[in-house]
Amino acid sequence: MNYENILVEIEGTIETIAINRPSQLNALNKNTIAELSSELKLAESNSSVRVIILTGSGEKAFVAGADIKEFANFSVGQGAELAKNGQDILFNLVENLSKPVIAAINGFALGGGLELAMSAHIRIASSNARMGLPEVSLGVIPGYGGTQRLPQLIGKGRANEMIFSAQMVDANRAFEMGLVNQVVDQEVLMETCKKLASKISNNSPKAISLAIKAVNAGFKDGENGFECEIHEFGNAFGTDDFKEGTTAFIEKRKPVFNGR
């Protein structure tokens, strides 16, 4: 499929999606959000794809925020609709995707960009990356899940400090706080992400999808994470991957998972 604002590359079991608006530091606009949503759904339905890497084009920015010009004159109702649509179309989609999503943060990840990275399952940052939620400096608050996911990742107090101050943190500070999993030099960022993606790809896709459900359940109101884990653990016993994994273990060979 041809896109205006994203680039897609598939290598074996790994799909890389790059936001490609370098002149706007890859800022998210309505069209980019729609394109990302469309491609992520295609990747989820593609049985050959097992891991997805999200990144930004160029060396300056992952995503440097939302395109402010699109909503500068919105009303109260339009603002609420903007946040709801964005969460439904993209950010919640990423978090609940049945395939692991790795955010390769290759520069500025601000506002909606950091919110996109936080919705991914794993975050790896280049050493030059800078992250922040500057929305209050514009008279608004994070609207794509930032007020919820940031405290989950780094704790309420640190999240409040980042949100209230609108200040950026560098990659090493983000690692210290638990906001990112790793920090690497920019020239090896994609290689590092692909190596991790390859390791993940060797494991059962079906089991990973069940694990995503169980982990996410622990952070959702009205859901009991332990009960979800019990349920999904039981479901795993009815899968082809479980039969293959246990058989391969007994036969002392590497399993060949089909994701069913």
TAHU-V547836 format. One record per residue. N is the residue number from 1. PSI is psi in whole degrees, -180 to 180 (999 if undefined). OMEGA is omega in whole degrees, -180 to 180 (999 if undefined). D_LAST is the distance of its C-alpha to the last C-alpha in whole Angstrom. Layout:
# TAHU-V547836
{{N PSI OMEGA D_LAST} {N PSI OMEGA D_LAST}}
This chain:
# TAHU-V547836
{{1 139 179 27} {2 130 180 30} {3 156 178 31} {4 -35 -169 34} {5 4 177 33} {6 153 175 30} {7 139 -176 29} {8 134 177 25} {9 132 178 24} {10 123 175 21} {11 106 -178 21} {12 -118 -178 18} {13 5 -174 16} {14 127 175 18} {15 129 177 20} {16 128 177 23} {17 120 -180 25} {18 127 173 29} {19 126 -169 31} {20 73 173 34} {21 60 -171 37} {22 -32 -180 39} {23 -20 175 42} {24 20 -177 41} {25 37 176 39} {26 29 179 36} {27 145 -179 37} {28 122 169 35} {29 179 -175 36} {30 -42 -178 35} {31 -40 180 34} {32 -42 177 32} {33 -43 180 30} {34 -41 180 29} {35 -43 177 28} {36 -44 180 26} {37 -46 -179 24} {38 -46 -177 23} {39 -37 178 22} {40 -38 177 20} {41 -39 176 18} {42 -42 179 18} {43 -38 180 16} {44 -34 -178 14} {45 -8 -180 13} {46 109 -174 13} {47 -19 -180 10} {48 -18 179 12} {49 127 -179 14} {50 -24 179 12} {51 144 -179 16} {52 133 175 19} {53 127 175 22} {54 132 178 25} {55 -179 177 29} {56 151 178 32} {57 148 178 34} {58 -172 -176 37} {59 1 -175 38} {60 -36 -170 40} {61 139 164 37} {62 -72 169 33} {63 120 -174 34} {64 26 176 38} {65 -172 176 38} {66 163 179 38} {67 97 -172 40} {68 -32 -178 43} {69 -25 -177 45} {70 -26 -174 42} {71 13 -176 43} {72 -28 -177 46} {73 20 -178 48} {74 152 173 46} {75 177 177 47} {76 -49 -179 45} {77 -40 179 43} {78 -35 178 42} {79 -45 179 41} {80 -40 179 39} {81 -39 178 37} {82 -47 -180 37} {83 -45 -178 35} {84 -46 -179 33} {85 -42 180 32} {86 -44 179 31} {87 -44 -177 29} {88 -43 -173 27} {89 -38 -172 26} {90 -58 -166 26} {91 -44 175 26} {92 -33 177 24} {93 -46 180 21} {94 -50 -177 21} {95 -38 -175 21} {96 7 178 18} {97 144 -177 16} {98 -6 178 12} {99 142 -178 13} {100 138 177 16} {101 123 177 19} {102 126 175 22} {103 118 175 26} {104 97 -172 28} {105 101 -170 31} {106 24 -179 34} {107 -140 -179 37} {108 130 171 38} {109 94 -173 35} {110 146 177 38} {111 -123 -180 37} {112 -25 177 34} {113 -45 176 33} {114 -37 178 33} {115 -37 176 31} {116 -45 179 29} {117 -40 -179 28} {118 -25 178 28} {119 -18 176 25} {120 162 -177 23} {121 -27 -179 21} {122 143 179 23} {123 127 174 27} {124 130 -174 29} {125 147 170 32} {126 157 -174 35} {127 -20 179 38} {128 2 -176 40} {129 147 174 38} {130 135 -174 39} {131 144 178 38} {132 166 176 39} {133 90 -173 39} {134 14 -170 43} {135 -38 -176 43} {136 -21 176 45} {137 -11 177 48} {138 3 179 47} {139 20 180 48} {140 178 178 44} {141 164 174 41} {142 133 -174 38} {143 -1 -180 36} {144 38 175 32} {145 2 -176 31} {146 -38 -179 34} {147 -15 -179 36} {148 -47 -175 33} {149 -35 -179 30} {150 -47 176 33} {151 -33 178 35} {152 -35 -176 31} {153 -40 -172 31} {154 -1 -179 35} {155 155 -173 36} {156 -46 -176 39} {157 -47 180 42} {158 -38 178 41} {159 -44 178 39} {160 -43 -180 42} {161 -46 -180 44} {162 -44 -177 42} {163 -46 -176 42} {164 -36 -177 45} {165 -22 -177 47} {166 21 -177 45} {167 151 176 45} {168 154 170 43} {169 150 178 41} {170 176 -173 41} {171 -41 -179 38} {172 -39 177 39} {173 -39 178 40} {174 -38 178 37} {175 -44 179 35} {176 -36 -178 38} {177 -12 -177 37} {178 13 -180 33} {179 -32 176 32} {180 156 -178 31} {181 -37 -178 29} {182 158 170 31} {183 129 -179 34} {184 164 175 34} {185 147 -175 37} {186 -36 -177 36} {187 -16 178 36} {188 10 -177 33} {189 -54 -177 31} {190 -38 177 29} {191 -43 179 29} {192 -45 180 28} {193 -41 -179 25} {194 -35 176 23} {195 -44 177 24} {196 -44 179 22} {197 -39 179 19} {198 -41 177 19} {199 -43 179 19} {200 -40 -177 16} {201 -23 -180 14} {202 -15 -178 14} {203 173 -176 12} {204 116 177 9} {205 -38 -178 8} {206 -44 179 6} {207 -39 179 9} {208 -41 179 11} {209 -37 177 10} {210 -36 178 11} {211 -39 177 14} {212 -45 178 16} {213 -45 -177 16} {214 -44 179 18} {215 -47 -178 20} {216 -33 -178 21} {217 -32 -179 22} {218 -12 -178 25} {219 9 -177 26} {220 134 178 26} {221 138 177 29} {222 -2 178 29} {223 143 177 25} {224 111 -176 25} {225 -37 -180 23} {226 -42 178 24} {227 -39 177 23} {228 -41 178 19} {229 -45 179 19} {230 -45 -178 19} {231 -49 -177 17} {232 -32 174 14} {233 -45 177 15} {234 -42 179 15} {235 -34 -178 11} {236 -30 -177 10} {237 -17 -180 11} {238 12 -175 9} {239 156 173 6} {240 -38 -178 5} {241 -37 178 6} {242 -45 179 9} {243 -43 -180 10} {244 -43 -178 10} {245 -46 -179 12} {246 -38 178 14} {247 -44 179 15} {248 -38 178 16} {249 -46 -179 18} {250 -37 -178 20} {251 2 178 20} {252 50 177 21} {253 168 177 19} {254 136 179 17} {255 153 174 13} {256 99 -174 11} {257 142 177 8} {258 -3 178 6} {259 16 178 4} {260 999 999 0}}
